[in-house]
Amino acid sequence: MSTTRPCQTSLYVRHTTHLVAVLTLFTLTACSGGDKASDLTAPRNHLLSEDRGATGGDDQLNGGVNAYLWRGALDTLSFMPIASADAVGGFILTDWYTPPAAHGERFKITAYILDRRLRSDALRVSVFRQMQQDGAWIDTPPAANMASDITSKILARARELRADNGNRDN
């Protein structure tokens, strides 16, 4: 005689059905990948390939952003870990960075390249700052001139890259 009740049996059948469905899904996913499974373990740095695509002789990337501004922004922000970068869309987002001399304080920067031309209004930089208080990170406004200082450094680097290329835009 069975000691299981009808509701326990249906619960067992439901869980077993879900388990079989999940295992089938994993099996199909693994089989359909072909050689892509080996790509998962291969180290890749998409940022470097995008950066190399923004050669100094090009005044724009495929997406329509200025290559000098793109390279200048990457060069200027290279001391921070890059969380995300899109050369086509002209977007760079850093991860949180704590300066060596500042404990309990961290920064994150977002840079947008908005135009194909090398102009100061083709770049927008946002700086985010947090301070650690009682074990929690609290949003704190950065210094008023921090975003403009970083923007100036990016623009200066972009102009330097352009000058190194003979002041050519194409």
N, C-alpha and C positions, 0 to 999 in steps of 0.2 A: 504494500500500500504506500501510496505517495503521501507525504506529509505537507506538501506545498499547497498553498491556497491558490485559487484561480487568479487573483490580482497579482500575486507574486510571480506566477507563471507568465502572465502577459507582460509584466515588467521585464522579466528575464528575456523574453522573445524580442521585445522592443530594443533592449540594450544590445542584444546579439545582432539584430538587424542593422543597427547603427554602426556597430563595430565592423561588420562585413562591408558596409557601404564605404566607410572611411578607408579600410584596407584596400578595397578595389580602386578607390580614387588615387591612393598613393601608388599603387602598382601601375595604373594607367599613366600617371604623371611621370613616373620614372622611366617607363618604356617609351613614351613619346618624345623625351628629351633628346634622344640620339647622342650626339657628341657634345651637347650643351652641358651635360652634367660635369664634364671635365673643365668647362669654362668657369664653373663656380669656384673651383679651387685655384684657378690661375690668378695671380696678383694682377690687378689692373689699377691704373690711375687715370681716370677719365679727364681729370683736370689737366694733367700734363699734355695729353693728346690734343685737347682743345686749345691749350696755350700755344702749342707748337703750330696749330692751324692759324693762329693769329700772327702771321709773320710780319716783320717790321715793314715790309714793302707794301702790305695791303692796308688801305685806309678803312676797310670794313670787313667784317666777317660775313659768312653766308646769311646770317639773320639780320644784318643791317646795322650792327653796332660798330663803333669806331675801334679798330684793332689796337691803336696806340693807347686809347683809354682803357681797353680791356687788359692789355699787357701791363700798363702802368698801375692799374688797380691790383692786379695779381702780384706784381712786384712789391708794391707798397704794403699790401696786407699779408705778405708771405710769412711774417713772423708769427701770425696767428693760425690756428688750425682752421682749415676751410671745411665747412660742413656741407656746403652745396654751391655749385657754380654752373651757370648755363651761358655758354658763349653765344649761342644763338639769340637768347632772350636778353643778354646783357645783365645778368644778375649774379652777385656773389654774396654769399652769406657765410660768415665765420662762425665757428663754435665759440663757446665761452673761453676767454683767455684771462689768466691771472698774471699780471706783471711780476717779475721776480722780486721786486722791492715792495710790492703792495700785497700784504696778506689780508685776507678777508674782503677783497675787492676784485671784481671781475668785469670784463667788457665783452661785448659782442658787436660786430659791425655788419651792416648791410650796405652794399654799393649797387646802384642801378646805373647802367649806361643807357641813356635815353635817345641818342641820336647817332647818326653816321659821321657827323662832323666833330672835329677836335675843338670843342668849345666848353667854356666853364659851365654853361647851363645844360650841357649834355650829360652831366654827372650829378647824381644825388646820393649823398652818404648819410646814413643814420647810425648813431652810436647809442648803444644801450649799456647801462651800468647797473650793477647790483653790489650791495654791501651785505656781508654776513653779520647777522645779529641774532644771538641766542640760538645758533645752529641752523637758522633759516636764511635764505637769500631774499633780500628786500630790494625792490626796484628803487633806484635813486637816480636823479637826473645827472648826466655827465656835465663836465665843465662846458660853459656856453660856447667856447671857441673850439672845442674838440672836433666836431664834425667839419667845420670849415678848415681847420688845420690839416686834417686828413685829406680833404678834398684838394687843398692846395698842393700837398705832396704828390697825390695821384696825378694831378694836372702837370706838375713839374716833371714827373717821371715820363709821362706820355709825350710831352714836348721834347724831352731829351731823346726818347726813342725815335721820334720823328726827325729830329736834327741828325741823329746817327744815320738815318736813311736818306740823307741829302734833302731834307724838307720836302720830300715827295709824298703826295697823298695817294698815289696809285702806282 
